[in-house]
Amino acid sequence: MREFIISTESNCDLSEDYIKENDICVIPHYYTVDEDVYGDGKELTCKEFYDEMRNLKKVGTMASNPAVIEEKFSAYAKEGKDILHISFSSALSGGCGNVQMVSAQIMEEFSDTKIIVVDTLAASLGEGLLIMKAVQMKKEGKTLTETAKAVEELVPHICTLFTVDDLNYLYRGGRLSKTSAVVGTLVNLKPILRVNEEGRLVALSKTRGRNKSLQTMANLMDEYLGEFRDKQFTIGLIHGDCEEDALYLQKIIEEKYGYNNFLIRPIGPSIGAHSGPGTVGLIFLGDHR
């Protein structure tokens, strides 16, 4: 059985320690602050990045570089290794398409190499939980094909709910009209959004007040859990430099459902550039998205 490498992108929001411990290949996605480009060796901490946003610096994002993907994947192919790439949603970035394009070229050049690209239609720890599943199966001795199949079967069951603290960041990222952002801010509106079946961000409901929005997300889990109620191997909590709010949401979920298997991670810059500081997200397995 040929050895295979698990690959993903930098916006999976898993910890650097976990990435290193499990020998995961990471394709960088890039972000900008004013004229400076970050994402491949040159980095800001999440705290530094969100402080720049709070200081009204102009931020932006860029997808992966095909030349970097080619360099990394070719090296594995030359070593006789196959690749399972678990990708950020194709509906939110061109990165998945870049990987698919390069993978086809690599497999044509190295005919013995097999590369499977799984479009998670998810973001952040939605992608991350699927990587964790793949790592588990690889450790159990499963093949590339078996692991890819198990990950693909979970894709429709990755539920992602999130709320933002400041609607103006969604406006700047093109997700909300200026009028909606201004009016919503005046009435302290906190929308709940989800990542849908196509991997896109869509509005789910609206609440007023921060604590109410977090409570609503916890309550909404009931509508999605279904047969996965007792099958949560990890529940992801993500935040835009507001860990105390993520911990508050964790407490609500613990008390309501009895879960205690949480992974709390900051939202990295390439996603946080669009959602802003103060974002809180909840990721779990459910019957449907």
Secondary structure, DSSP 8 states (H G I E B T S, - for coil): ---EEEEEEGGG---HHHHHHTT-EEE--EEEETTEEESSS----HHHHHHHHHTT--EEEE---HHHHHHHHHHHHHTT-EEEEEE--TTT-SHHHHHHHHHHHHHHHSTT--EEEEE-S--THHHHHHHHHHHHHHHTT--HHHHHHHHHHHGGGEEEEEE-S-HHHHHHTTSS-HHHHHHHHHTTEEEEEEE-TTS-EEEEEEEESHHHHHHHHHHHGGGT-GGGTT--S-EEEEESS-HHHHHHHHHHHHHHH----EEEEE--HHHHHHH-TT-EEEEEE-S--
